[in-house]
Amino acid sequence: MTSSSRPLLNRRLAEFGTTIFAEMSALAVRTGAINLGQGFPDTDGPEEVREAAVRALRDGRGNQYPPGPGVPELRTAIAAHQQRLYGLAHDPDTEVLVTAGATEAIAAALLALLEPGDEVIAFEPYYDSYAACIAMAGGTRVPVTLRPQDGAFRLDLGELRAAVTDRTRLLLINTPHNPTGTVLTREELTAIAELAVERDLLVVTDEVYEHLVFDDAEHVPLATFPGMRERTVTIGSAGKTFSFTGWKVGWVTAAPELVTAVRSAKQFLTYVASGPFQYAVAEALALPDSYFAAFRADMLAKRDLLAAGLADAGFEVFRPAGTYFITTDIRPLGESDGFAFCRALPERAGVVAIPNAVFYDHREAGAPFVRFAFCKRTGVLEEAVSRLKSLA
Ligand SMILES: *Cc1c(COP(=O)(O)O)cnc(C)c1O
């Protein structure tokens, strides 16, 4: 213990205790419930990608510190992927940075780009690391709440516009959006881009679910809009796209000055990570379009299976246009407190879910919403659906 009565955890982090995922995963283990809480797949990604990692390891590629910006093979593959999908040209040497997952990319970007007191606008509900990283960087978060409207959570562009002040430094965007499954439309992205240009804001955009868009939704990177290429830090990750979340290979693509800034923070966080896996992800990014199409089709079928099951069980379902999460409203079940509902659900129905309120500053705005992950084997989802029927 320290000699003073001062709390050990500093004031910046005091509000961030253990994450809800730790609590809910422990509850899943204790009760034997099916864990649809945390968003990781329960099967590994493509065999040839796994084999590529084994080969790299055996051949002694990446077993020692890889280059700070990432191995050249991977940086080249990331640039080629952005070009092939979106027509975005990036110099692999100056405009691409490999990170320890998207998580480190987010942290490094915020630590590099914010001065204490700078305001950061982000959509609420937020991905859980955003608030903590803004706090660690000394920034002030300014939430813009996505609200339910016609079966989806939508951004109010007027509210976004009104949130910008003279202290706003950065917009932290996430599309496709976790946890709501919202995919921003071209019109919304155009308005965001115009606002960023007009108010001279930096943009950090988390696009880790870029390959998981369904129906007629379309993922369009913000960096493709006029005036955005030079002010946008785009973040991607292999974890979600290739179902290797444990490998922690993520990346940043941006203009050289932005990459240099982010790298300045990144070099003192992990310095480097995931050596052999970087070579494997380079091969994964070059997989033919058929891989990405099959991955999307598989996840779409899982979405439809779980969405139908949740609707049958009595939830209001917000059918996601992207990601591998479904947000539901529990009020049709006669419930209103997502925390209490999720704490009781494992005993009641043998399933674990996450209360969306943890992703809000305005907890009351998120109170009745609960998130389920569908990146699980079909048999597991079928069993979960059958268990949830008992709620109806
Ligand atoms: C999973 C996730 C991340 C973290 O990605 P890693 O590459 O595993 O660090 C970042 N942002 C969002 C929105 C996510 O869902």
Ligand as a Chemical Component Dictionary entry (heavy atoms), coordinates in Angstrom:
data_LIG
# 
_chem_comp.id                   LIG 
_chem_comp.type                 NON-POLYMER 
_chem_comp.pdbx_formal_charge   0 
_chem_comp.three_letter_code    LIG 
# 
loop_
_chem_comp_atom.comp_id 
_chem_comp_atom.atom_id 
_chem_comp_atom.alt_atom_id 
_chem_comp_atom.type_symbol 
_chem_comp_atom.charge 
_chem_comp_atom.model_Cartn_x 
_chem_comp_atom.model_Cartn_y 
_chem_comp_atom.model_Cartn_z 
_chem_comp_atom.pdbx_ordinal 
LIG C1 C1 C 0 -13.150 -5.402 -31.624 1  
LIG C2 C2 C 0 -13.129 -3.953 -31.857 2  
LIG C3 C3 C 0 -11.922 -3.243 -31.801 3  
LIG C4 C4 C 0 -10.632 -3.868 -31.353 4  
LIG O1 O1 O 0 -10.002 -4.552 -32.356 5  
LIG P1 P1 P 0 -8.638  -5.337 -32.060 6  
LIG O2 O2 O 0 -8.010  -5.425 -33.395 7  
LIG O3 O3 O 0 -9.022  -6.662 -31.492 8  
LIG O4 O4 O 0 -7.840  -4.558 -31.090 9  
LIG C5 C5 C 0 -11.945 -1.891 -32.089 10 
LIG N1 N1 N 0 -13.090 -1.267 -32.407 11 
LIG C6 C6 C 0 -14.271 -1.912 -32.459 12 
LIG C7 C7 C 0 -15.497 -1.156 -32.811 13 
LIG C8 C8 C 0 -14.333 -3.278 -32.165 14 
LIG O5 O5 O 0 -15.509 -3.905 -32.156 15 
# 
loop_
_chem_comp_bond.comp_id 
_chem_comp_bond.atom_id_1 
_chem_comp_bond.atom_id_2 
_chem_comp_bond.value_order 
_chem_comp_bond.pdbx_ordinal 
LIG C1 C2 SING 1  
LIG C2 C3 SING 2  
LIG C2 C8 DOUB 3  
LIG C3 C4 SING 4  
LIG C3 C5 DOUB 5  
LIG C4 O1 SING 6  
LIG O1 P1 SING 7  
LIG P1 O2 DOUB 8  
LIG P1 O3 SING 9  
LIG P1 O4 SING 10 
LIG C5 N1 SING 11 
LIG N1 C6 DOUB 12 
LIG C6 C7 SING 13 
LIG C6 C8 SING 14 
LIG C8 O5 SING 15 
# 
